[in-house]
Amino acid sequence: MNTLIDQTVAPTSKIKGVTVENIAALRALDSFALESAVVLGYRSENDGGGGNYHIDKNDVTSVDDGGALIVGADGSRWKLLHNGAISVKQFGVISMDSDPNADNSSALLSVELFLRGELGVFRALPSIIFPAGTYKYSASPNFGVQGATILNEGKVKLRYTGVDRGMILDGGSGAGVNITGLTFGKGQGFIIEAPSTASIGIHIQNVYLSKITARCWGAGLSSAGFVVQGCVLTEFWIGCTPTESAREEPGDYINGWYLGARPFVGMTLTESGPGAQSSYCTFYNWLGAACQIGMYVDSTLGNVFLGGDNEYNSSIGAVFTPKAIGNKIKAMNFEVNSAGGDVQCAGFYNEFDVDSTLFQFVAGEGNRLMGGMHDQVSILGGTGNYVGGIVYGRGISGNLPIIDEGIDSAFGPCFQAQEKRWSMGPKSDSPIAVGNSPFVYRNTSNRHQRIFISGGTITAVSYHREGTLLGTLSTNQCIDVLPGDSLTVAYTIAPTMHRSTP
């Protein structure tokens, strides 16, 4: 259907515009005497594609991108008029509601190439809009384009059917290579569905000063829902969880995951290369559930996690490796993971204020657990790790102690829920092996100790601080010894000495 419009009566007047049914008809036009065209749809009228096009008489070289620029039969360059936003349907992307078998790979690649082309000639990039629906594709575009805005209107599911990455936001690899100003998703964000053959659900690399909003409902069984590498100062509103998905299309989901593709790790956060840590990003309300590992935080520096939920993972809730440095994790729930624990931290200078069933410092240095409610807290290794301001031994699992097997661990006030009392970390009670007289005992811990002396024949007990005598004490008594201070016990018959941490 070609309908001439704006045609004047005078035989020498030019025809200004036409209306055509679809993009194929626009390509076939002889543009003689034409200036504009109204295209009613990409394939057919009212399918979401098409739009208002005009001929750029000065352009004879631009390449047909399948949507925003169409090259006519006579070489005319038809360019889409837009007000700063273009629908993917104007590039021929089609939802499964319209065609369940459509593969949108080439159309999505056209969108990417359009954005890169506009960026290459320094034009402002329009927003790319995905209308609500489910879109199938077998090859992923890389929407990691400088300054691009890729938005969902309502619930948008991107259903990947290939063997690589379900969605790619990759600013490039190598030192100093990155992109900034990317916005991907709004509101609830994009939902990525990938089968077990996929290597990664969503791969985000070297993206700076950007905002990513997305959720993964399936990924490779041996890989991650999200892999975030070398990103800096970027906001993330992301999650990897099976909840909600099975309610809509139960035939496509197994226990909530798309086609049973339960990721090995909900999110891996690491570097993109040596020294290119993921740094100073903010993760809002991370949701990670029912994977094997909820979070794997590796080569990182100074990231902040604010709120969220990380539960029901079958191996462990969260792992912070020795390369995890200076991250802050606040107001997150790490309960109901497997016997492997909710949080295992081997990093340096990380700070936690979270809830957990089993929280463990296994190595590292200078980490702090500074709040939250916990059943069991264990310092199994590391140096100078700190626990304070927490509630532990909750009624959920009974009267569990704080375990301290670290070096120079430090403690602030901790509330034991079963005993209803505050104390400075774990209680301990152990004998002291008394050496030759005069025997010197020094408190090498970071907590005050109560020393009990009984029996034997004591001639003198003196209290020293940094080698300075502070005073002499009576024998056979209970003596509080502060960290770093020492007792010197002189005797003719050795007494019994006992150490208690109150």
C-alpha positions in Angstrom: 0.0 0.0 0.0 1.6 3.3 -1.1 -0.7 6.3 -0.5 0.5 9.7 -1.8 0.0 12.6 0.6 0.5 16.4 0.4 0.2 16.2 -3.4 -0.6 19.6 -4.9 -2.7 20.3 -8.0 0.0 22.0 -10.1 1.6 19.4 -12.4 5.1 20.6 -11.7 4.8 20.5 -7.9 6.8 18.0 -6.0 5.2 15.2 -4.0 6.4 15.8 -0.4 5.5 12.5 1.2 4.0 9.1 1.1 2.6 6.5 3.5 3.9 3.0 3.2 3.0 -0.2 5.0 6.4 -1.4 6.2 10.2 -1.1 6.0 10.4 -3.4 3.0 8.1 -1.0 1.1 10.2 2.0 2.2 13.4 0.3 0.8 11.6 -0.3 -2.5 10.6 3.3 -3.0 11.8 5.5 -5.8 12.4 8.7 -3.9 12.0 11.0 -6.9 10.1 14.1 -5.7 9.8 12.7 -2.2 11.0 14.3 1.0 9.3 12.1 3.8 7.5 8.9 4.4 5.2 7.6 7.1 5.9 3.9 7.7 3.0 2.1 9.4 5.0 -0.8 10.9 8.2 -2.7 10.6 6.6 -5.8 9.0 2.9 -4.9 9.2 0.8 -2.0 10.3 0.8 -1.3 14.1 3.4 -3.9 15.0 5.4 -1.3 16.9 7.9 -0.5 14.2 8.0 2.1 11.5 7.7 5.8 12.2 8.3 9.0 10.4 11.3 9.1 8.0 12.8 11.8 5.9 15.5 11.8 3.2 18.9 13.3 4.0 19.9 14.7 0.6 23.5 15.3 1.8 24.1 11.7 2.9 25.1 9.3 0.2 27.4 7.0 2.2 25.7 5.9 5.4 25.1 2.1 5.8 21.6 0.7 6.2 21.2 -0.2 9.9 17.9 -1.9 9.6 15.9 0.6 11.5 17.0 4.2 12.1 18.6 4.5 8.6 17.1 2.7 5.6 18.8 2.9 2.2 16.2 3.0 -0.6 16.2 1.3 -3.9 17.8 4.4 -5.6 20.3 4.9 -2.9 18.4 7.5 -0.9 19.1 7.6 2.8 15.8 7.5 4.8 16.4 8.6 8.4 14.0 8.0 11.3 12.8 11.1 13.1 12.7 10.5 16.9 12.4 12.6 20.0 15.3 11.0 21.8 13.9 7.5 22.2 13.7 4.6 19.7 11.9 1.3 20.3 13.8 -1.9 19.5 10.7 -2.8 17.4 11.7 -0.1 15.0 14.7 -2.4 14.2 12.6 -5.4 13.7 12.8 -6.9 17.2 9.7 -9.0 17.8 8.3 -10.4 21.0 7.3 -14.0 21.5 3.7 -12.9 21.9 3.8 -12.0 18.2 6.1 -14.9 17.0 7.2 -17.5 19.5 9.9 -18.8 17.2 11.5 -15.5 16.1 15.2 -15.1 16.7 16.1 -11.5 17.3 19.9 -11.9 17.2 20.4 -9.9 14.0 17.9 -7.2 15.0 19.6 -6.7 18.4 23.0 -6.5 16.7 21.5 -3.8 14.5 20.6 -1.8 17.6 24.1 -2.1 18.9 25.7 -1.1 15.6 23.3 1.9 15.3 24.4 3.1 18.8 28.1 2.6 18.0 27.6 4.4 14.7 26.0 7.4 16.3 28.7 7.5 18.9 31.3 7.4 16.2 30.0 10.7 14.6 29.5 12.3 18.0 25.7 12.4 17.9 23.7 12.3 21.1 22.4 8.8 21.6 18.7 8.2 21.8 17.3 6.0 24.5 16.7 2.4 23.4 13.3 1.1 24.6 12.2 -2.5 25.0 8.4 -2.6 25.3 7.0 -5.2 27.8 7.3 -8.7 26.5 9.6 -11.7 26.1 12.3 -11.5 23.4 14.2 -14.6 22.2 17.7 -14.5 20.7 20.6 -16.9 20.2 23.5 -14.4 19.9 23.9 -11.6 22.4 24.6 -8.0 21.5 27.1 -6.0 23.5 25.2 -3.1 24.9 28.4 -1.8 26.7 28.3 1.4 24.6 29.6 4.7 26.0 26.7 6.8 27.2 24.0 4.4 26.0 20.6 4.2 27.7 18.9 0.8 27.3 15.5 0.8 29.1 12.7 -1.7 29.8 9.1 -0.5 29.7 7.3 -2.8 32.2 8.4 -6.4 32.6 10.9 -7.3 29.9 12.4 -10.8 29.7 15.4 -11.4 27.5 15.4 -15.1 26.7 18.8 -16.3 25.5 19.1 -19.7 23.7 22.8 -19.8 23.0 26.0 -21.1 24.6 27.9 -17.9 25.4 26.8 -15.0 27.6 23.1 -14.2 28.1 23.6 -10.5 28.0 26.9 -8.5 27.5 27.7 -5.1 28.9 31.4 -5.2 28.2 33.4 -1.9 28.0 36.4 -3.8 26.7 39.5 -5.5 28.1 43.0 -4.3 28.9 44.5 -1.6 31.1 42.6 1.7 30.9 39.8 0.4 28.6 36.4 1.2 29.9 33.1 2.9 29.1 31.1 5.4 31.3 27.6 6.7 31.5 25.7 3.5 30.7 22.2 3.0 31.9 20.8 -0.5 31.6 17.3 -1.1 32.8 14.9 0.9 35.0 12.4 0.0 37.7 12.5 -3.7 38.1 15.0 -3.9 35.3 15.6 -6.5 32.6 15.1 -10.2 33.4 17.7 -12.5 31.8 16.7 -16.1 31.1 19.5 -18.4 30.0 19.7 -22.2 29.7 22.3 -24.4 31.3 24.4 -24.2 28.1 25.1 -20.5 28.8 28.5 -19.6 30.2 27.3 -16.5 32.1 23.9 -15.0 32.7 25.0 -11.3 32.5 28.6 -10.3 31.9 29.5 -6.7 33.0 33.1 -5.6 32.5 35.0 -2.3 32.8 31.9 -0.3 33.2 32.4 3.0 35.1 30.0 5.6 36.5 27.0 3.7 35.3 23.7 2.2 36.5 22.7 -1.4 36.0 19.3 -2.8 36.9 18.7 -6.5 36.1 17.7 -9.9 37.4 18.9 -13.4 36.4 16.4 -16.3 36.3 18.8 -18.8 34.7 22.5 -19.3 33.7 25.1 -21.9 33.1 25.1 -24.6 35.8 28.9 -24.2 36.3 29.0 -20.5 36.0 27.5 -17.3 37.5 24.3 -15.4 37.1 26.3 -12.2 37.2 30.0 -11.7 36.5 31.1 -8.2 37.4 34.7 -7.5 36.4 36.8 -4.3 36.8 33.8 -2.0 37.3 34.2 1.3 39.1 31.8 3.7 40.8 28.8 2.0 39.3 25.4 1.5 40.9 23.9 -2.1 40.7 20.3 -3.1 41.4 20.7 -6.7 40.6 19.6 -10.2 41.8 19.9 -13.8 40.9 17.0 -15.8 42.4 14.3 -18.2 41.2 11.4 -16.5 43.0 8.4 -15.3 41.1 9.4 -16.6 37.7 7.5 -19.9 37.9 4.2 -18.1 38.6 3.8 -16.8 35.1 4.9 -19.5 32.7 5.2 -22.7 34.7 5.9 -24.8 31.7 9.2 -22.9 31.1 10.5 -23.2 34.7 11.8 -25.9 37.0 11.7 -24.9 40.7 11.7 -21.3 39.6 14.8 -21.4 37.4 14.4 -21.1 33.7 14.7 -24.6 32.3 16.3 -25.7 35.5 19.4 -23.6 34.9 20.4 -23.0 38.5 23.6 -21.0 38.5 26.6 -22.2 40.4 27.2 -18.7 41.8 24.7 -15.9 42.0 27.3 -13.2 41.5 31.1 -13.2 41.0 32.7 -9.8 41.7 36.3 -9.6 40.6 39.0 -7.9 38.5 39.1 -7.5 34.7 42.9 -7.8 34.7 45.9 -7.4 37.1 45.3 -4.4 39.3 41.9 -3.7 37.7 39.7 -4.5 40.7 36.0 -3.9 40.9 36.1 -0.8 43.1 33.9 1.7 44.9 30.7 0.3 43.4 27.4 0.3 45.3 25.1 -2.7 45.3 21.6 -2.0 46.4 19.4 -4.8 47.8 21.3 -7.6 46.2 19.1 -10.7 46.0 20.9 -14.0 45.8 19.1 -17.3 46.6 19.0 -21.0 45.9 22.3 -21.1 44.0 25.3 -23.1 45.2 27.2 -20.0 46.3 25.3 -16.8 46.7 28.2 -14.3 46.4 31.8 -14.7 45.5 33.7 -11.5 46.2 37.2 -11.7 45.0 39.5 -8.9 43.6 37.7 -5.9 45.0 38.3 -2.6 46.8 35.9 -0.4 48.7 32.6 -1.6 47.4 29.4 -1.0 49.4 26.5 -3.4 49.8 23.4 -1.8 51.2 20.5 -4.1 52.1 19.4 -7.3 50.5 18.9 -11.0 51.0 21.3 -13.9 50.4 19.7 -17.2 51.5 19.1 -20.9 50.7 22.3 -21.4 48.8 23.4 -25.1 49.0 27.2 -24.7 49.5 27.7 -21.4 51.2 26.1 -18.0 51.4 29.0 -15.6 50.6 32.8 -16.0 50.2 35.2 -13.0 50.6 38.6 -14.2 49.3 42.0 -12.8 50.4 41.7 -10.3 47.5 38.5 -8.8 49.0 39.7 -5.5 50.5 37.9 -2.7 52.3 34.3 -3.6 51.3 31.4 -2.6 53.5 28.3 -4.8 53.8 25.4 -3.4 55.7 21.8 -4.4 56.6 22.0 -7.7 54.6 20.4 -11.0 55.6 22.7 -14.0 55.3 20.6 -16.7 57.0 19.4 -20.2 56.1 22.3 -21.2 53.9 24.0 -24.6 54.0 26.1 -26.1 56.7 29.1 -24.5 55.0 28.0 -21.2 56.6 26.5 -17.9 55.7 29.6 -15.8 55.4 33.2 -16.9 55.1 35.7 -14.0 55.1 39.4 -14.3 54.4 39.9 -10.8 53.2 41.4 -7.6 54.6 39.7 -4.7 56.3 36.2 -5.6 55.3 33.3 -4.4 57.5 30.1 -6.2 58.1 26.8 -5.3 59.8 24.6 -8.3 58.8 22.4 -11.0 60.1 23.5 -14.6 59.9 23.2 -18.1 61.2 26.9 -18.9 61.0 29.4 -16.1 60.4 33.1 -17.0 60.1 36.4 -15.1 59.8 38.7 -17.9 58.4 41.8 -15.8 57.6 42.7 -12.3 56.6 43.4 -9.2 58.7 41.6 -6.3 60.3 38.1 -7.4 59.3 35.2 -6.2 61.5 31.8 -7.7 62.4 30.2 -4.6 63.8 26.5 -5.5 64.2 23.6 -7.7 63.4 22.0 -10.8 64.9 23.7 -14.1 64.7 23.5 -17.7 66.0 27.2 -18.6 65.8 30.2 -16.3 65.2 33.6 -18.0 64.8 37.1 -16.5 64.3 38.9 -19.5 62.9 42.0 -17.7 61.7 43.5 -14.4 60.7 45.0 -11.6 62.6 43.4 -8.6 64.3 39.8 -9.4 63.4 37.2 -7.7 65.5 33.7 -8.6 66.7 31.5 -6.2 68.6 28.1 -4.7 68.9 26.3 -7.9 67.9 23.6 -10.2 69.3 24.6 -13.9 69.2 23.3 -17.2 70.5 19.8 -16.3 69.4 16.8 -18.5 70.3 16.9 -19.9 66.7 19.7 -22.3 67.6 20.3 -22.0 71.3 23.2 -21.1 73.5 26.1 -20.9 71.1 29.4 -19.3 72.1 31.7 -17.0 70.1 34.7 -19.0 69.1 38.1 -17.3 68.9 41.0 -19.2 67.3 42.6 -16.2 65.7 45.6 -14.1 66.5 45.2 -10.8 68.4 41.4 -10.9 67.9 39.6 -7.9 69.5 36.1 -7.7 70.9 33.6 -5.0 71.7 30.4 -5.5 73.7 28.4 -8.5 72.5 25.0 -9.6 73.8 24.4 -13.3 74.5 20.7 -13.7 73.9 20.3 -16.9 75.9 22.1 -15.6 78.9 20.7 -12.1 78.5 24.0 -10.5 79.2 26.6 -8.3 77.6 30.3 -9.4 77.5 33.4 -8.6 75.6 33.5 -11.5 73.2 33.8 -15.2 74.1 34.2 -16.5 77.6 37.2 -18.8 78.2 38.6 -20.7 81.1 42.0 -22.4 81.1 44.9 -23.3 83.4 48.3 -21.5 83.3 51.5 -23.6 83.3 53.6 -22.1 86.1 57.3 -21.9 85.3 60.3 -21.3 87.5 60.2 -18.6 90.2 60.0 -15.8 89.6 57.3 -16.7 87.1 56.1 -13.9 84.7 52.7 -14.1 83.1 51.9 -11.5 80.5 48.4 -10.9 79.0 49.1 -11.0 75.3 45.5 -10.9 74.2 43.4 -7.9 73.4 41.0 -8.5 76.3 41.3 -8.2 80.0 41.8 -11.4 81.9 41.0 -12.6 85.4 43.9 -14.5 87.0 43.3 -16.8 89.9 46.2 -17.7 92.2 45.8 -20.4 94.8 47.9 -22.9 96.9 51.6 -23.1 97.0 53.9 -20.8 99.0 54.1 -17.4 97.5 56.6 -14.8 98.6 55.6 -11.9 96.3 53.2 -10.9 93.5 53.9 -7.7 91.5 52.0 -6.0 88.7 53.9 -4.5 85.8 53.0 -2.3 82.8 55.5 -2.0 80.0 58.2 -3.0 82.5 57.2 -0.5 85.1 56.2 -1.8 88.5 52.7 -0.5 89.4 52.5 -2.2 92.8 52.6 -5.4 94.8 49.6 -7.5 95.6 48.5 -9.9 98.3 48.8 -13.6 97.5 46.2 -16.2 96.6 43.6 -14.0 95.1 41.7 -13.0 91.9 43.6 -10.4 89.9 42.4 -8.5 86.7 45.2 -8.1 84.2 44.7 -5.7 81.3 46.0 -6.4 77.8 49.8 -6.0 77.7 50.2 -6.0 81.5 52.0 -8.7 83.4 52.2 -10.4 86.8 55.4 -11.6 88.4 54.9 -14.4 90.9 57.8 -15.3 93.3 57.4 -18.5 95.3 59.1 -21.3 97.1 56.4 -23.9 96.4 54.6 -23.4 93.0 51.0 -22.2 93.2 48.1 -23.1 90.9 47.2 -20.4 88.4 44.1 -20.2 86.3 43.1 -17.8 83.5 39.5 -16.7 82.8 38.1 -14.3 80.2 34.9 -12.9 81.7 
